[in-house]
Amino acid sequence: MAEYKLLLPSMGEGVMEATIITWLFNEGDNVKEDDSVVEIATDKVDSDVPTPVSGKIVKILKQKDEVAKVGEAIAILEIEGEGTASEEVKTETPAATPDAETLKAIEEPLQTVAASNVEFSGDLYLSPLVKSIAQQENISETELKTIKGSGLEGRITKEDILAYVANRGSKPAQQAAPAPAASTPQPAVSAPAATIPVSAGDEIIPMDRMRKIIAENMVKAKQIAPHVTSFIETDVTNVVKWRNKNKAVFEKREGEKLTFMPIFVKAVVKAIQDFPMINVSVNGENIIKKKNINIGMATALPDGNLIVPVIKNADQLSLSGLAKAINDLAYRARNKKLRPEDTQGATYTISNVGSFGNLMGTPIIPQPQVAILAIGAIVKKPAVLETADGDVIAIRNLMFMSHSYDHRVVDGSLGGMMLKHVHDYLENWDLNTEI
């Protein structure tokens, strides 16, 4: 028999480690190829790790609540064959590091510097510490792209950037000029200074890991971006009629449900193409205009938490393709099957507050995006229609939409016009649109 090392797999750009939540099998249990053997948690998503081989778990190397690095062995399996095997993990020899004195001069001031909020372009992943060093040393993104990273998939490590600083001959970090990016207060979710009174019978419920992450992200988002919200009421009668006409045909043909969300996404994508400056991020005093249109889809989980899977390149998908992508992401989100990369890279987000029966909401903009659309419940109401024979009152399907945007870079005219275009696309939905 041979030993097989089960390694923590790569989970997408920027994800370097995960916490063990629960082992689904015990030592001595037999597992089959593709069985999910352990539940893990990253700062993005909870997911399962399957085994690529069949065998018996002889030793669990990482216990519940322990952290494992990508590529690190988390269990040993006994499989048929001889020798020792494991999934291949490619590494490179680290770059030369500066001497101890230089390291101390660079690292000491960084111990009191919080992780930078600066967002570099999407194709350059930097850890918070590396971002802090780059900011302190005034290293531009152009310079960073010249550094050969020794980390996983060529990423720049702390040692790489410190070696670059030493060889660059820069002054110690405490003498470096401050970065041009505007400083931003760091978010905090700790309890206020005053103690909250607890009365007899009150129940204290500790936040779970995901709720802590959500809390931190929401505080950060509100601190960074000044929020403005515009509202509009939209007649979606044509959308309702079109879906009613096509949902049975689509389900029979594709084996999938046809919801309203693909239509909303299609309208949003068209409006973003009309107003591409909504599809941006803020980097200090620079605006990064995104090439791709990746739509985040806020999804409520069975445990009451929230996650935002991302429809990548939504502008390149047909209505049918959007429906399939949305159904797949929603199913995997609710069944803890999302991969970390499924929640990364959104450039604009939609939140369907109508799914809870709410008419409207004022959603918080997820960083580093600059806008988010909330869609309310569709309600039948009497409405005034203009006809060739004069105004008439008719029963229509109406829906409120609310558009929150970052007033640093999105003024009321842009935010309002973007919302009006989504409104127009939905009100004028063609009943002959093919699915």
N, C-alpha and C positions, 0 to 999 in steps of 0.2 A: 504494500500500500504506500501511497505517497501523501505528502502534506501539501495542502494548497492554502496560500495566504489570501484571505479575502480582504481587499484593500478598499478604503473609502474612495469612491469614484469621483472624477471631475464633475462638478455640478454647475459649470457655467462661469463666465468671466466675472472676476471679482470675488468669487466664493472660495475661500481658502481653507475653511474648517467647518465642522458641524458638531453638534452635541448629540450624544446618544440619548434617545428618549426611552425606548423599550425594545428589548430583544423579543422577537416573536417565537423563537425556539430556544431551547436550553442546551447546555453541553451534553453530548451523548445522543441528541436527536439527529435523525436522518433528514436531509433536505433534498429536494429535486431541483434541477436546473430551472432558473427563473422564479423560484419561490422567493417571496419577500421575507427576508430574515431579520431585519432590524428597522425600526423607525428612527429617523434622524431629524434634527432641526437646524436650520441655518438662520441667519438674520433676515432671510427673505421668505422662506417657506418651509413647511414640514413635508417630508416625503419618506418613501420606503427605499431600502436598498435590496435589490434582488441578488441572488447568487448566480454566477454564470456557469456553475458546475454542480453536479450532483455529488453528494457525499455525506459524511457525518461530522457534525461540529464537535471537535475534540477540545477546543479551548477558545473562550471568549476573552479577547485582549483588552477591550474597552467596555467598561461597565456603564450602567445607567448614570446619566448626568456628567459623564466624562467627555472631554473634547478631543476629537481626532482631526488630524490634518489630512488634506487631500493627498492620496497616495500612501497613507499610513495603514498598516495592517490592523484590522479590527477584530479578526477571528481567524482561527486555523481550522481547516477542514481536512478530513482524511478521505482521499479519493483513490480510485484504482490507478495503478501505475507505480513508478519508482521515482525517488528523488523528491525535490521540493519545487513547487511551482507557485507563481503568483501573477497577477495582472501586471503588465509592464508599465513602469512609470519612468518617463524620460526626465533626466535632470542634466544640468550643465555645471561645469566647474565654476564656483563663484569667482567674481572678479577680485583682484587684489584689493585689500583694505588698507586704509591709512594707519599710521602708527597710533599708539595709545594716547599720546598727548593731543594729537589733532582730533581724534575721536571725542576726547573729553571736552575739548573746546567747542565742538559742534553740538554735542548731545546735551550738555548741561543746561543751556537755556531752553532747549526743547522740552525739558521735563515739565515746564510750567506753561507750555503752549498747548492749547486744545487743538484737536484735529481740525484741519482747515475745511471751511465750507465751500472753497473754490471748486468748481466742477470743470474738469478738463474735457476735451472732446471725447466722444463715445468710444473712439478706437484706442484710447490711451488710458488703461486702468492704473490707478495709483492708490496705494493704501493710505489711510489717514496720516500715518507717520511720514511717509515719503512726501505727501502733499505738504505737510508742515515744514519739512526740511526745504523743499523746493520754494515755498513761500518765503521762508526766512532768508534764504540765500539768493533770492531774486533770480531763480532759474526759470527761464521761459519754457513754454511748451515746445518750441522749436529745438531748444537745447536738450530737453528731456527725450525727444525722439531720437537723438544721436547716441543716447546711452544704451549700451548693450546689456539687457537684463539677464541675470542669472537665475531668476525665479522660474516658477512653473509657467510654461508657454511663453518664455521670454520676458516675463514681467520684471519691472525694476524693483529690487529689494532695498532695504535700508543700507546694506553694505555697498551695493552698487552706487547709490547716490552719494554716500559719504566718501567713497573712493573718488568719485567724479569731483566732488567739492575740494578734496585734498589736492588732487592733481591739477585742478583749475587754478589753485593758488589764491582762493578767496580768503577774505578776512574771516575771523571767527563770527559765528552767527549773531553774537550779541552786538557786533559792530556793523552788521549789515543793515542797509536801508530797509525800511518796511516795504512790504509788497504793495503794489498800487491798488489791489482789491480792497474794497470797503470792508471794514471789519463788521462782523455780525455777532450779536450776543448768542452765546451757546444755549441750546434748549436745556431745560431741566424738568424732570417729572417728580423730583423728590418732594416730600411733604413740606408745606410752608412752616415757617419758624414756630408759629403758634400751634400748640397741640390741639388736635380736633377732639372734642369731648365724645366719649363713648358711653352711652346710657345702658342701663340694664336691659338685656334682651336684644341689643344690637348685635349684628353678626359681622365679624371682620373677615373679609374674603381677600386673600392675597392675589394680586394680579398674576396671571400666568405669563409665560415668556412672550407670547405673541401680543398680548394686551400691553405689556411694557413697551414693546417695539412700536406699536401703533401710537401709544401715548407720546413717546419721544418724538416720533415723526410729525405728529399733529402740532405739538408745541413748537417744534423747529419751523414747520411750514408757516405758522401764524406769525412767528417772530421775524422771519425773513421777508415775507411778501405782504405789502399792504393790499388787503382784499377789497374789491369792489364787485357788486353783483347787480346784473341787469335781468329783468324778467320780461317774458312775453307769453301770450296765450295763443295757441296754434290750433287750427281746425284740421284734425287728422282723419276726417271722415273717409277720404279717398284711400288713405293708408289702411284703415280698418277694413274697408270693402275689398281692397286688393288682397290682403292677407286671408280674409274669409274665403275668397275665391280660390286661392292657391295652396292653402295649408294642407288640405287632404291629398292633393296631387303630389305635393312635395314630399310628404311623409311616405306615401306609397312608393314613390320613385327612389327616394334616398334613404328611407328608414329613419328619418330625423324630423324633429319638431321644427316648425317654422314660427319663430317668435317675432316680436316687433324690433328686437335689438339690431338685426342686420340692416333694417331700413334706417334706423337712427344713425348707425355707424356710416352707412353710405352717404346720408345727408351731411353729416359732420365732415367726412372726408372731402366732399365737394366744396364745402364752405372753407375748409382749411386751404384747399387749392386756390380759392378766390382770395384768401387773406393769409398768405404764408407766414406773416410776422406773428401769427398766433402760435405757430409751430416752432417756438424758440426756447432757449434757456438763457439765463443771466450768469455771466462769469465775471465777477468784479464789475468793471466798467465796460465790459464787452458783451455783446449779444451774439449768441451762437444760433444761427439759423439752421435748423435741422433739415437734412436732405430727405430722410425717411419719415413716413407718417405711420407711427405706431400708436394704436389706440388702446389705452388702459380701460379695463372693464371692471369697475368696482363690484365685488361679489361677496355677499353675506355667506358666512359659513355656518354649519349646524350648531357650533358651540357659541355663536353670537359674535365671533370676531369677524374681521373684514380682511379680504385680500384682493389684490388688483392684478389679475393675469393680463397679458398684453397680446393684442392682435398685431403681429409684426407685418409691416408693409401692407396695411389695410387698403391702400389706394390701388394695389395690384390685384385685389381679389374681387371676383364677381359677387353678386348677391348670394348665390348658392355657396360659393367659397366662404363668404363671411358667415353664413348660417352654420356651416360645418365647423369652422374654426371657433365660433362662439359657443356652440354646443359642447365641443370637445373641451375647451378651457373651463367652462362652467362645471361640467361633470367631474373633471379631474380636480378642480379646486375643492369641490364638496366631498371628494373621496380621498383627499390627501395624496393625489397622484401627480401634482404639479412638480416640475423641475425648477430649480432656482432661476434658470434663464427665462422661464415662462413669465416671470414677474419683473423682468428688467427691460429697460430701454423705452418705456412709454414716453411719447412726446405730447400727448393730450389724453385726457381721461373723461369718461362718461359714467355717471352714477344714476342708476334707475331707482329713484326714491319712490316712484309709483308702484313698484313691486310690493311695497309695504302699505299701499293705500294712501300714501301722502300726496297732496296736491303739488307741493313745491318744497324746495330746500335751498340752503345756502352752503354748498359744499366747500371744504377746505382744499386749496390747490396743493397737490402733491409736488414736492420739490424733486428735480429742478424744473418742472413744467411751469407754465405761466397762465394756464387756464384750465377750467373743468366745467362740464355741462351736467346739470341735474335735470332729469326728465321725470315729470310728475305722472300721476294716475290719469288714464283716459276716462273721461266722464261725459255721459250724454247730457246735453243742456239745450235749452232753446236759444237760438242765435239769429241775429238779423242778417239776411242775405240780400245782396243787391242783384236784381234781375232786370231784364229788358222791360218788364212790365212794372217795375218799381220794387220797393223793399218788401220782403216777406219774412216771416218768422218760421224757422224750421228746426227740427231736432237734429243736432250735429254732435259729433264726437270731438270734444275739446280737451286740450292738455296744456298745462303750464310748463315752461322751461325756464330755468334760471342759469345764468352764465356768470361764474365767478372768475375774475382775472386779476393778474398782478399789476397794480397801478404804477409800478416802477417803469414798466416798458409797454403796457397796454393801456391806452387811454380809452375814455368812454366811447369815442367814435368807433375805434377799431373793435372793442369788445361788443358794442351794441350792433354794429353792422354784421359782424360774424354771426351773432345770434339771429339777426333778422334773415340772413341767408339760409341758415338751417331751417328756420320757420318757413321761408318761401319754398324750399325744396320739398318739405313735407306737405305743405298745403296744396302744392301743385303736382303731387305724386301722380304719375301716369298709370291709369288702371290697366293699361296694356303692357306694362313692364314685364319682361320675361324673367323667370326664375330658373 
